Amino acid sequence: MLDRLGGPLGTVVPLLLMGCLCMYGRWRSALFVFTTAILANMLVVLPLKALADRPRPPHTWVLVNDGSYPSGQVFSAVALMIAAAVVLFPPDGRRWWWLFGTGYAGAMMWSRTWQHAQWLSDTFAGALAAAGACLLLWRAFAPLLKTEAERMAADTLWL
C-alpha cells in the first residue's frame, strides 16, 4: 500500500487537493501545494539522485528505478504532509496533523527500508530534503497565503 501511495498515487493526491482548493477559489494555496508536492520533487530529488548515483540495496521486493539516494517516495510523503498542514489547518489546529504526518513519514521510511528499496540513510535524506524544501517554500509563499487568508476572512476570495 505504501509503495503505491508513494508512487503514482502519491501524485494523484496532491492533484486532487489542488483541484478542491481551486474549486473554493484558493488558487494561492493550490499553487503552494503544486510547488511543494510536485515541482520540488522534480527540482530537488531528481538532480540529487543523478548527482549521488547510489545503487539500491540488492534484491528489492518492489519495482524500482535507478538511484537510491535520496528517497523520492519519502520526499513526496513529507512534502504532502507539510503542504496539507499549511493549506488545510489553522496554526493552532496543526498539532494533531503533525503527529499524523510524522507517523505517516515514519511508516513510509520503514516500508522503503523493509522492502529493500532504499537504504535507511536514503529515507532520512528524503525526509530532510523535503522538510528543508517545504519550509523554504512556505516562507516564500507566506505573503500569498496571508493575502488568501485575509480574503477568506473577509469573504472576498472571488472578487
C-alpha positions in Angstrom: 0.0 0.0 0.0 2.7 2.5 0.9 4.7 1.6 -2.2 1.7 2.5 -4.3 0.9 5.6 -2.3 4.5 6.9 -2.6 4.5 6.1 -6.3 1.9 7.2 -9.0 -0.9 7.5 -6.5 1.3 9.9 -4.5 0.9 12.4 -7.4 -2.8 12.0 -7.7 -3.5 13.0 -4.0 -1.8 16.5 -4.3 -3.6 17.0 -7.7 -7.0 16.2 -6.0 -6.1 18.6 -3.2 -5.2 21.3 -5.7 -8.5 20.8 -7.6 -10.5 21.1 -4.3 -8.6 24.2 -3.3 -9.2 25.8 -6.8 -12.9 25.0 -6.6 -13.1 27.1 -3.4 -11.1 29.9 -5.0 -7.9 29.2 -3.1 -5.6 29.2 -6.1 -2.7 30.6 -4.0 -2.9 27.5 -1.7 -3.2 25.3 -4.8 -0.1 26.8 -6.3 1.8 26.2 -3.0 0.7 22.6 -3.0 1.8 22.2 -6.6 5.2 23.8 -5.9 5.9 21.8 -2.7 4.4 18.4 -3.5 5.2 18.1 -7.2 7.6 20.6 -8.6 10.0 20.5 -5.6 10.2 16.7 -6.0 11.4 17.1 -9.6 13.8 20.0 -8.9 15.3 18.6 -5.7 15.1 14.8 -5.8 15.9 14.0 -9.4 19.1 16.1 -9.5 20.3 14.7 -6.2 19.7 11.1 -7.5 21.7 11.9 -10.6 24.5 13.5 -8.6 24.8 10.8 -6.0 24.1 7.8 -8.3 23.9 5.5 -5.3 22.9 1.9 -6.1 19.9 0.4 -4.4 20.1 -2.5 -1.9 20.3 -5.9 -3.5 17.2 -8.0 -4.1 14.5 -5.3 -3.9 11.0 -6.6 -3.3 9.2 -3.9 -5.3 9.7 -2.4 -8.8 12.2 0.5 -8.6 14.2 2.7 -10.9 17.8 3.7 -10.8 19.2 5.8 -7.9 18.6 5.2 -4.3 19.6 8.5 -2.7 17.5 10.4 -1.6 14.2 8.6 -1.3 11.7 10.2 -3.7 8.8 8.4 -2.0 9.7 9.7 1.4 10.2 13.2 0.0 6.7 13.0 -1.5 5.2 11.8 1.7 6.8 14.6 3.8 6.1 17.3 1.3 2.4 16.3 1.1 2.1 16.3 4.8 3.6 19.7 5.2 1.7 21.2 2.3 -1.6 19.8 3.6 -0.9 21.2 7.1 -0.2 24.6 5.7 -3.3 24.9 3.5 -5.9 22.8 5.4 -5.4 23.6 9.1 -5.1 26.8 11.1 -1.9 27.2 13.0 -3.5 26.2 16.3 -5.1 23.1 14.8 -1.9 21.6 13.2 -0.7 19.7 16.3 -2.6 16.5 15.6 -1.8 16.7 11.9 2.0 16.9 12.7 1.7 13.8 14.7 -0.2 12.0 11.9 2.3 13.3 9.3 5.3 12.2 11.4 3.7 8.7 11.7 3.0 8.5 8.0 6.5 9.6 7.1 8.0 7.1 9.6 5.8 4.4 8.1 7.0 5.3 4.6 10.6 5.3 5.7 10.2 1.9 7.3 8.4 0.5 4.3 11.1 1.6 1.8 13.8 0.1 4.0 11.9 -3.1 4.8 11.2 -3.7 1.0 14.9 -3.3 0.3 14.1 -0.4 -2.0 16.4 2.0 -0.2 19.0 2.3 2.5 17.8 3.8 5.8 20.1 6.8 5.2 18.3 7.4 1.8 15.0 7.7 3.6 16.3 10.1 6.1 17.8 12.2 3.3 14.5 12.2 1.5 12.7 13.4 4.7 15.2 16.1 5.4 15.3 17.3 1.8 11.5 17.6 1.8 11.3 19.3 5.1 14.0 21.8 4.0 12.5 22.5 0.6 9.0 22.8 2.0 10.0 25.2 4.8 11.8 27.4 2.4 8.8 27.4 0.0 6.4 28.1 2.9 8.5 31.1 3.7 8.5 32.2 0.1 4.7 31.7 -0.2 3.9 33.3 3.1 2.8 36.7 1.6 0.4 35.0 -0.9 -1.0 32.7 1.7 -1.5 35.6 4.1 -3.4 37.5 1.4 -5.5 34.5 0.8 -6.3 34.1 4.5 -7.3 37.7 4.8 -9.6 37.4 1.7 -11.1 34.3 3.1 -11.8 36.0 6.4 -13.4 38.9 4.6 -15.3 36.6 2.3 -13.8 38.2 -0.8 -11.9 35.3 -2.4 -13.8 35.5 -5.7 -13.5 39.3 -6.1 
